[in-house]
Amino acid sequence: MLGFIKKIILTKKQNLISRRFPNVNIVLHPDLSSPSIDKMVKMAKIVNTVNSLEPKISSLSDTELKQKTQELKEHISNKSKVYDLWLSPRRKRK
C-alpha cells in the first residue's frame, strides 16, 4: 500500500517538474525519500535559471568572460549572492 502511494507522489512530482520546467531533465528515482523528492523539485527551479544563462555566457568573448570571472570572484569575496551578478541589470562602469 505504501509503495503505491509513494509511486503516485513520485509521478505527481515528476509531472510537476516537467510542466513547470520543460527544459530541465530531472528524473526522480523511486528510492528517493519524500523530503529528497521535494528538494529535487526546488532544485529544478535553480537548474532552470542556470540553464537560461547559457546563451548569455556562450555569447561572451574571451575577454568578456575573463572580466565576468573577475566580477564573480569579487562578488564571492563580498559574500553577495552569485546569481545577482548574472540576473541584475549590468552596472555602468566609470
Buried (B, 14 or more C-beta within 10 A) or exposed (E): EEEEEBEEBBEEBBEEBEEEBEEBEBEBEEEBEEEEBEEBBEEBEEBBBEEEEEEEEEEEEEEEEEEBEEBEEEBEEEEEEEEEBBEEEEEEEE
